[in-house]
């Protein structure tokens, strides 16, 4: 009976304590990992997506479908290149 009581106490206090402590540490690491994922990784991806969406909205306004407008932009680009290279 004494060995049984000692074994029961050892299981309830020592073994369960180790298991519950390890679980608490894992929960803490999981929480930190979740925050890094949510605000670090997802935040960066969302920031990049917003940048691409905003840039696309701005560039879309330049696409008129009129060849004359495209020629003006091309000529302006050539002039800028000459000024930069010179």
N, C-alpha and C positions, 0 to 999 in steps of 0.2 A: 504494500500500500504506500509506503514511504517513497519508493522509487517511482510509483505511478504519480504521486502528488508532485514530486520534484520534476518529473518529465512534463506534467501538465503545466506547472508554473513556467518552466523553461520555454515551452512552446508558446504559451500565452504572452509572456513578457519579452523574452529575448528574440525568438524567431519572428513572432508577429510584429515586434518593434522594428526589426531589421526590414521586414517586407513593407510595412507601412511607411517607414522612413524612406526607403528606396522609391516607393510610389509617390511620396510627396516631392522628392527631388525631381522625379520624371515629370510630374505635373508642372513644376516651376519651369523646367527646361522647355516643355511644350508651350507654355504660355509665352515665354520669351521668343521662341521660334515663331509662334503665330504672329506676334507683334512685328518682328523683323519682316516676315513675309507680307503682312498686310500693309505696313507703312513704307517699307524699303523696296521690296520687289514690285508689289502691286502699285505702289505710289509712283515708281519710276516708269512702269509700263503705262499707267494712266496719264502721266505727264507727257510722255512721248506721243501717245494717241491724241491727246488734246492739241499738241503742237502740230501734228500732221493734219488733223481736222481743220484747225484754224488756218494753216498755210494753204491747204487745199481750197478752202472757201475764198481766200484772197486771190489765189491764182486763177480760180474759176472765172472770176470777173474779167480777167484779161482775155479769156477765150471767147471772142465774139463770133468767130466763124467767118469774118470778113478778111480776105487776103490782104487788103490795103493796110489794115491794122498790123498784121504780122510783118509786112514789109517795113513799116515804120519802126517796129521794135528791132528788126534785124539791122536796119541802117543805124539806129541809135547804138546798138551793140557794137557794130564795126567802128563807129566814131569813138566810143568809149575805149575800145581796144587800142586804137591808134593813139589816143591821148595817154593811156597807161603805159604803153610800150615806149612811146617817145620819151 
